[in-house]
Amino acid sequence: MKSKNDSTGTWRTIKTIQGYEEALKRLSVAETRVLDLVGQGYTNTEIADKLGNSPRAIQTHKQNICRKIGVKGRLGLQKWLWEVRNDEKKR
């Protein structure tokens, strides 16, 4: 999956359902759980409490997820998930 920097400096992900499935294959089980909770709007502390980890461990998972799917930060993850979910609704 490729990313492209737009004129505002935020990262847009070239996404498809197939791309989403490919991205999920790259993630560990723990990273997939974190990604799901990020998409639900939970904070690092809330995610850590739910999964029994430290907030720092959650931050590390998020950094790994961002690297693997080609986005930057929590906002990038949430935007990517939103775009993928909207693509699914259109099908």
Sequence and secondary structure as in RCSB ss.txt:
>XXXX:A:sequence
MKSKNDSTGTWRTIKTIQGYEEALKRLSVAETRVLDLVGQGYTNTEIADKLGNSPRAIQTHKQNICRKIGVKGRL
GLQKWLWEVRNDEKKR
>XXXX:A:secstr
  EEE TTS EEE   HHHHHHHHHHS HHHHHHHHHHHTT  HHHHHHHHT  HHHHHHHHHHHHHHHT  HHH
HHHHHHHHHHHHHHH 
